[in-house]
């Protein structure tokens, strides 16, 4: 299956996403709690997919998304956030996110989005 990098500043969310993805057969190759660490982990592991929180303490997920895409334009990033304002969703998608999930995230929704993003050829 896919190699996934999880980026979220909440340990409970990171653990939940990791469990859901591993149960579905994906390999979680890295975990980061902020945007700066996300770029470092991306460079180290070159994952097939990144799940990225929008609101983090060191930089926003949108800023981290842009940094990753500057160096790796083929990166597939799914934003996951409790922020559900349409302007934020639009900003994330325009910035290059492949999809946007609103928390709380169910296993079924997460896996549907992950599979659809991974199946799309770039």
N, C-alpha and C positions, 0 to 999 in steps of 0.2 A: 504494500500500500504506500501511502505518501509519508514523506518526512515533514513534520510540522514544527514550527516555532510558535510558542505561546508567549504573548506579551500582555501583561496586565499587572497593575500595581497591587491588586488584592490577592493575597495568597489563597484564599478560599476559592476564588474564581479560577485561578491557575490550576489548582488541584482538581476542581470539577471538570474543566475542559480537558485536562490531561487524562482523567479517568474515562471520560466519554470517548475521546479519540483513540486511546489505547484499546478499549473494549471493542471498537469497530475495526481494529487491526492496523491503525496508523502508528507510526513511530514518532514519538515526541523527542526531537533531537536537541531542543533547547528551550529554556524558559528564561524570560527576562521580566524584570519588574518596572522597567522604564524605557524610554525611547533611545537613550544613548546606548544602553546595554543591548537593545533590540538590533541596532545596526551591527554591533560587534558580534553578536550571536549569529546574525544572518551571514556575515562574512565567513565565520568559522564553519557553519554547517551547510550553507546553501540549501535551505529547505525548499520543498515543493510548494509550501503554503505557510502563511503567517496569519495567526489570529491576533488582532491588535485592539486593545482598549483605546477609547478616544480620550478619556480624561485620566492623565497620569501626573505625578508630581514634578518630574524633571522637565518634561516637554509634552505637548499634546500628541496624541496618536496621529493626528493629521501631519504634524511636523515630522514625526518619525517615519510615517509613510512616505513623505516626500523625500527624505534623506535616503531611505532604502531604494526608492525608484530612481533616484539620481545615479546611483551606482549600479543598480540591477533593474533595468527597465522591464525585464520579463517577470519580475516578482509578482506573486499572486498573494494579495493581502485582503483579508476579510476583517472589517471593523466590527467590534462587538462593544456595545455601550448601553448604558441606561438613558443616555441622551437621545430623545426621540423627536426633537424639533426637525422639521423638514429642511430647514436651511443647513443644519449640521450634516444631515444625511446627504444632501445635495453636495455640500463641500467635500465630504469624504469621497463620494463617487467621482466627482470632477477631478479630485486630486489623484485618482488612480486606484482607489479601492475597488475590488471586484464585486463586493457585496457588503451589506450592512445589516447586522443583526441587533435587535433591541433586547436587552436583558429584562427579565430573566430568560435564559436560553434553554430550550428543551433539547434533549439528545436528538430527537427526530429532526428538528429544525436545523440544528448544527450540522448533522451529518448530511442532510439534503443539500445545504448550501456548500459544504466542503466538497461533496461529490460533484455538484454542478460546476463549481469553480475549477476543480481539477480536470473535469472532462472538456472544458472549453480550450480549444487550441488557440495559441497566440500567434 
